[in-house]
């Protein structure tokens, strides 16, 4: 697909398509496979998987010199999809065993908690929403169903991600909602920016962004925003940036805020609890930022003024880099 805006119609994809899609398979995860796979998510297994990923990336960069880790990660997932991976709990394929497939009913449950987080804040049906890194639409499916027609725009690095997920959404919902999609590129970012998004969100992408590419990630997100846009990035945070998977990182709040400030020092930033399971070494957080303090206020769990008093003015970061205590940056 080229970088033109792609509008998905009822005729393009319907729920009946799931019969022939890898995403529609119903496979249970064998306990032995789960045990072995878990060994590559912790301790020495994690270190070995991370090393294999880094070597693979270095070799891949020989033929793709200007590509980022995000391109490499997308390449691995796309290869898995081509082998029939469907909308899995994605792994890079460097682990010895792949993740399980989901049946249609399970897929429709995915992303519901994340979407409900937005619903309890300031999400409205008439908002123009851009999902940066929409993936297989585990969260996007709920936005597509909820929003008014033409108000959802999904961006990802390859179209096979969202095409696989679209097979799981009722064709009548697609026909009514008229979601649009773009493959991430310079031209796509320009066109998406012209959509004048009220909300730009990314629920899973940043954990697969290595520390050295945070500036690129936030640069793209901020390009999609205008003066009153709000951006919400779900992330995993730790006191110091730490690798938590072969292709996953938990970033420190200071590094996240500093990366935003380096792109646009006029952004106001707040980090709040995003709910869900927390790991031994990380927390699940929502990074909320906007150029408008009024818009930021509308999306915060508590009022802007109360938070500023509670944390002595450190709860919102504006302007230059900060060495403020982490407690002042986390809800």
N, C-alpha and C positions, 0 to 999 in steps of 0.2 A: 504493500500500500504506500502511496505517496504521502506527502505531508499535508494534503488538502484535508479540510474538515470532513470527517466521515460521520454520516447520520445513519443510524441503524433503524431499519424498518421492521414491521411485523413479518414481511416476507423474507427478510434476511435470516431471521433466527426465531424459532419458536420453542416452546418447552418440549415438543416432540423430538427435537433434535438430540436430546440427551441420550436416546437409545444408542446412538452411534458415537457418542463422545466419550473420551477417556474419563471425563469428569463424572460421568454417570455410573461408573462401575462401583460396585459395593464390595469392598474388600476389608476384612478385619485384620488388624495388626497382630501377628503372631507374638506371643510373650517372649520367645527366645530372640526374635528379631528386634523387639523393642529393647531388650536387655543389651544386646550387642551394640545397637545404635546409640544407646545412652552412654556407652563407654567412650564414644567419640564426641560427647558433649561436655565432658568434665575431665579434669586432671590431665594425665599423660595422653589420653586419647584426644582431648581437645588440642593439646599442643601439637600432636602429630597431624591431626586434620588441618590445623591452621598452617603448619609448615607445607603440607601438600597443596593447600590453596594458594599460598604465596608463590610456590614454585610454578604451579600451573599458570598463575597470573603473569609471572615473569616471562615464561615461555610464550604465552599468548601475546604479550606485548611486542614480541619480536616481529610478529606479522601485523600488529595493530598498534603502531607506535603512539598515536595520539589518543588512544582509548583510555577511559577511566576504569576504575574497579567496578563501577556501576554497569558499564558495558560488558565487562567480563562476567559479572554475576548474572546479567540478563542472558548472556550467551549460554551459560550453563543451564539456566532454567528453561530457555527455549529448546535446548537440546533434549532436556527431559520431557518437555511437552511433545516433541516430535517422536519420542519413543513411547508415547502413550501415557505420559505422566499425569495429565489432567490437572485439576486444581488441587494439588496436594498441599500438605503442610510442607512447603518447599524446602528441599535441601539442595546442596550444590551438586550432588552426585559423587562427591569425593568421599562421603561416608560409605562404608561397605554395603549398606542396605538403604534402599530408598524408603520414603515415607508412604503411608497408606493413602489410598484413594478415598474419596468421600462420596456417599450416595446423595441424590438430589435433596432428600429431606434434611440431611446433615448440613449440606451446603447452605440451605436457606436459614439455618440457625447461626451460621458464621457471621461475625461482624455485628450481631445485634446489640451486644453490650456497648461496643464502641459507638454505634449509631445513637443509642439511647443517651449516651453522654452528651452528644450534640443537642438532642431533643430537650434535655433538661436545662440547657443553656439558652441560646438566643436564636436557634435555627427556625427559619420561617419558610413556608412553601414557595414564596415568591423570590427567594434569594438566588442569585446566580452563583453556583458552586463549582469550583474546579478542584478535582482530585488529582494531585500530583503523585504519580506512582500508583495508578488505580489497580494494577495487578489483575487478579481474576475476579475482581468486583465483590469480594466477600463483604466489604463494608459498603462499597458503591451501590450494590443491589438495593439496599434500603433507602439510600438517597434517591435513586432513580424512581423507586416506587412512591416516595413521599413528595418530591418536588413537583412544581408545576412544569408543564411541557417546555422543553428546550432549556431548562435551567441547570442541567448537569452536563459538565464537560470533563471527560477523563483523559489523562495523559499518561503514557507509559513508553518504555523504550522499545518495545516490540508489540505488535498488534495481536500476536497469538495469545498473550495473557488475557486480555479482556474479551477476545472472541470466545475463548474457552468458557469463561464465566457467563457470557451472554446466553449460552445454550441452556443455562439453568434458570433463566428469568422468563416468566410467562410472556408470550409474545404480545398479549393485549396490553400489558404494562409497558412494554417497549414502544408499541404503537402510540400509546397515550402520552408517554413521557418524552419521547424523541431525544434520547441521550445522544451526545456527540463525542467523538474521540479523535485524538491526534497522537501520532508517534512523536516523541520528544526530539526536537531538533531546533535549530536557530529560528527557522521560519515558523515552526509550530509555536514556539514561545511567544513570538511576535503576534501571531494570530490569537492565541489564547489571552494575551494581555489586553487585546482590543475588546474582549468580552466583558471587561469591567466587572470582575468578580467581586461579590460581597464577601465570600468566604473561599479561602484557599486552604486545603487540608491535605495532610499526608499521614496515614495511620501506621504504616509499616516500613516505609522506605529508609528512614534515616538510620535504623539499626544496621543496615547493610552498607552504610557509607563510612569508609575509614576516616580517621581523624584528619588526614592531609587533604581530604576532598570535601570537608564541611563547607568551605567557602563557596565551592562550585554549587553544592546543593542549595544553600540558602540564597545564593545569587539567582538561581533559577526561580525559586519560590517567590522571592521579593519582586522579580520582574513581572510576575503575574498579578501583583497587587497595585491598587491605586490609593489615593490619600485616605479613604475611609474603609479600605478592606481590612478584614481580620484574617490572620493566618494561624492555623493550629496544626502543630506537628506532634504526633505521639512518638514518644521516645523512651528508651531505657537509660536511666542515669545512674551514675556511681560517683563516689567522692572524687575519684580520679578515673580518667578514661581507662577502660579495661576491655580486653577482648573476651567475649562470652560465647563465641562460636567460631567455626572455621571462617565464616563470612559475616560475623555479627559483632558489634561493639556496643558497650554501654558508655555513653559520653558523660563527662562531668558537666554540671550546670554552667560553670565558668567558661568552659571551652565552647559550649553552645551559644551562650550570650555574647561572648567575644567574637565568634564567627559572624553572628548577625550584625554586630556593631561595625565590623570591618566592611561589610557590604553597605549598610545604611545606618549611620550613627543617630538618625532621627527616630529609629524604631523604639517603641516602648514594649518591654518584654516582661512576661510573668510565667513562672513555672508552677503548675498545680498538679495534684494527684490525679492520675487518669484511671485509677481503679484497676481491678484485675490482679492476677497473681504477681507477686514480686519474687525475684530470685534471691539467692543467698548473697550475691554481690551487687544487686541492682534493684532499682525501683522503676515502676511504670509511671511516667509523667506525661503531662500535656504542656507543650511549649506554646504559649499564646502571645502573639505579638501583632502590633499595628502602629501606624503613624499617628493614629487618633486615640487620645486618652479616653475620649467619650465612648468610642467603640470598644476599646479594651474593657472599660468599666462594665459594659453590657454583657460581656462574656465571662467575667470573673465570677467565681463561686460566691465570694463576699464582695462588699463594696470596695472600690478603689481607695476611698478615704480611710476606711477601717483597716484595710491591709497595710496602708502606709503607716498608720499609727502603731499597729501591732508589731511591725518589724522595723520600726524607727526609720521609715523612708527607704528601706532597701528592697522592698518587695517588687518594685518596678524599676527596671534598669532603662535609662535613657542616656544615649550619648556615648561617652568614652568607655574603654575597657575598665573592668572593675576587679579588684581583689577583695571584694566584700566577702564576709563569712558565708559559707554555703547555706547556713540556716536562714539567712536573710533573703535567699533566692528561691527557697523551696517552701511550698505551702505547709 
